[in-house]
Amino acid sequence: MNTLATDRPLRSLRESAWLTPVELAVLGAIWGASFLFMRVAANDFGPMPLVEVRLGLGSLVLLPFLWRSRAHFASPKLWGKLALIGAINSAVPFMLFAWAAQRAPAGVGAISNAMTVLFTALVGFLFFGEKIGAKRAVALFTGFAGVVVLASGKIAGASIGWAVLAGSAAAFLYGIGINLVRRHLTGLPPAAVASATLGTSTLLTLPFAIATWPQHAIPLKSWLSAGMLGVLCTGIAFVMYYRLIARVGASRASTVTYLIPVFGVAWAWLLLGESLTWTMAISAALILGSVAMSQQPSR
């Protein structure tokens, strides 16, 4: 009997038991922090220049994965799909979240982002013939109720409705992008796909970034925030996410969705002094509860 062979799966199971929750928590903390970094940098950069820096740095971090799998990306037709999906799944949503970060606390964007799971199910139902079921239908209505509650709130007397609408639109585009990736890019190395879509998005947004690049000097803290947004929250976070998917599966890896709003609000409270309002708390409970409901298997 080969004891080495039998011990290895046991070690792997024990490692997964503690490593996976830790990695999920770290990834949730990183993606939650992205809304903090956008809040800090968005006013100094403006939405399009900030997105350009984020996309460019993120694509550079992931470039080795694309280079290693370059044989899979020889078709010009494929690059057309990558550019379209990159615009839908990266460039435009990043811009919408950056625009929202200029107008509302970081926690608002993080809470809106949680709608991605529900919008993915809705887009699959509306455009790709997927069944949604009664439980997911209730979850969708509950999640939308959470968005309405969030949009109705005010921070320091100012309405945040437009920022919530922008964040929800970004989450809807993520839902479209996820469905397109499933149907048109399945079988390609995921990290390489991420690099390619970020790279094409960098080129697509470049003219807009140049046209709107700020004339004033950008403070160091905003440059550092933009750098962290691109390198850590986009490039490194994608690598971590795809590693998790490879080890524990997409379903379990997607539970990071529950952690992002929690960390997003916590970072903003700890580091920016942003307060958690009752409307934010109620809307977060409704949206995260609806996401949890939608993830439960149908009986």
N, C-alpha and C positions, 0 to 999 in steps of 0.2 A: 504493500500500500504506500502510495506517495503522500507522505504527510505534508510536504511542502505545498503540493497542489491543493490539498484540502484545507490547509491553514489560510491560503491566500484569499479565498472567497470570504472566510470568516473575518479576516482582518479588514477586507473591503467593506463588509457590512458594518463592522464596528466603527470604521472611519466615517462611513456615510451617516451613521447615527448622530455623530456630533459635528462633523464637518459641514454637512448640508445646511442645518439651521444657522450655523455661524456665517457661511457664505451668503445665505439669503439675507441675513441681517445686515451684513456689510454692503451688499448690493443695494438693499433698500435704503441704507444710510447714504450711499453715494448718489443714487438717483434722486433721493429726497433733497440732497444738498444742491442739485442742479438748479432748483428753483430759487434757492438762496443766492447762488452765484449770478443767475440772471437778474435778480432783483438789484444786486449791487452794481452790475455792469451795464444794464440796459440803458439807463439814462445817459451815461457818458458815451457809449458807442452808438446807440440807436439800434433798432431791431436787425436790419440787414447786415451791417458790418459785424455785429456780435455773432450772428448766425454764420457768417463767412468764416470768422476765426474758429468757431466751434466745429464746423464741418471740416475745415482744412486740417486742423490738428487731429481730430478724430480719425480721419481717413489716413493720415500719416502713421498713426499708431497701429492701424490695422493693415497697412500696406504689405508687410511681410506675408500675411495670410493670403492676400490676393496674388502676390508674386509666386508663392509656392504652388498655388492652384491655377496658374495662368492658362494652362492648357484647356481648362474648362470654359474659358471666356474668349475664345477666338472668333465667335460669330458676331458680325456687326449688328444683326437683328437682335441678338441678346442684349447688346449694349443699349439699344433703343428702349427695351423693356426696363433695363436697370435705371436708365435716366428718368423714365416716367415714374417708376416706383420710388426712386430716390426723391423726386419732387414731392410726391404724395406722402411719403412715409418719413421724410426727414426735413427737407428745406422749408416747405410751407408750415408744417406744425411747429418747427423750431422758431420760425418767425412769429407765428401767432402767440406762442408762449412768451417770447421776448417782448412783444408788444404789450401783452397783458401784464408783464412784470413791471412795466413803466407806470401802470395804473392801479395796481392792487397788490396787497401783501403776498409774499412768496407762498404762504399756505393756501391761498385761493387757487393758484395754478396747480399745486400738488394735489388738491382735492379734485379739481376738474379732470386731471389726468387719469384718475381712477375709473372714469367712464369708458376708458378704452376697451376693457373687457366686454362691457355691455354693447358698445357700438360694433365690436367685432361680430358678435352674435346677430345684431340687427342687420348689418350689411350682408352677412351670409344668408340671412332669411330673405331680404329684399331683392338681392341681385344674383345670388348663386344657388337658390333653391334649397337651402338648408332648412331643416325643421327647427322650430324654436321652442315649442312645447308651452304648456300653461305656466309652468314654474318660471321659465325664463321670461315669458311675457309679463308676469307680475313683477319680476325683478327689474325689467326695463322701465315699467311705469314708476316703480319705487325710486329707481336711479334718477329718472327725469324729474321726479318730485324733489329730490335732493338738489338738483341743479337749479330748479326754480327757487327753492329756499335760499340757496347760496347767492343767486343773482339778486334776490330781493334785499340782501343785507347792505349795510353801509359801514364804512371804516372812516372814523374821524369825521362823520357827517357827509362823506362823499359816497355816491353810488358806485358799486363795483360791477354792475350788470354787464357792461360791455366787455370787461376783462373776463368775466365768467363765460360769456358767449364765445370769446376768442379761444379760451382754454377748451371749451366743449367742442368747438369746431376742430381744434387740433386733435382732440381725442377721437373725433369722428373720422378724420383723415387717417389716423393710426389704424382705426378699424378697417378702413378700405385697404390700406397698405398691407396689413397682415393677411387679409384674404387674397390679395394679388400675389403676395410672396408664396402662399400655400399652393396656388394654382399654376404659377408660371415659373417659379424658381426652385421647386422641389427637386432634390437630388444634387444640387450644387452645394459646395462647402459654405455653411452659414456665415462664418467669419469673413470669408472672401467676398460673399455677397454684400455683407455690411460695408466692407471697405469700398467695393465698387459703387454702391448706391451713395455712400457719403462723398466719394470722389466726384461722381457726376454731379451731385448736388452742389459741391463746391464750385464747379465750373458754371453751373446754371445761375448761381446767386452772385457770382463775381461782378458782373456789370452793375447790378443794383447796389452792391456793397461799395463799389468805387464811386458811384454817382451820389451816394448818401454818406460817404465817409465824413466824420465830424471834422470841422475846421479847427476846433480847439484842441489843446493838449489833453490826452486821456490820462487820468491819474493812475498811479502804479497799482492801487488796490483793484481798479477795474481791469487792468491788464492781467493781474494775477487771477482774478475771478474768471475772466474769459479763458485763460490758459487751463485752469482747473476744469472748467466746463467742457473744453475740447478734449484734453488729454485724459482726465480721470473719469468724468461723467459720461463721456461718449466713447472714446477709444478703449480704455481699460475696462470700463463697465460692460461693454459689448463682449469683450473676451471672456470675462467672468460669467456672463449670462449664457453664452454658448457652451462653455465648459459645464455649467450646471445642467443645461438641457441634455448634453451628451451623457452625463452621469446618472441623472435622476429622471429625465424625461421632461417634455414641455409642460405638461399639466402641473407637475409639482413646482417646476421653476417659475411658473406664472404666478404662484402665490406671493411673489415679491410685490405684486400689485397692492396687497393689503398694507405693506410696510411703507411704501413711498409717501402717502399723505401723512402718516404718523411722523416720520422723520422730517418731512418737509415743513410741517408746522413746528416741530420741536426745534429744528435748526434756526428757523426764523425767530422763534421766541427767545432762544438762548443767545443768539449772536446779533440779532437786529433789534431785539426788544419789541417785536410785533406781538400783539395780544391775540388770544383766541376768543372770538366772539361767539355768542350763542347760535347765531345763524350758521357760522362755520362748523360748530360742533354738531348741530342737528343735521346739516347737509352731509357732513362726513359720515355720520352714523347711517343715514339713509342710503348713501351711495355705496359705502363699504358693505353694508348689510345686503344690498341688492346684488353686489358682486359675489358675495359669499353664497347667496341663494342661487345665482346663475351657475355656479361651479358645482353644485350638488348634482349627482347623477339622478336621472329620471327613473322612477320606479314603474 
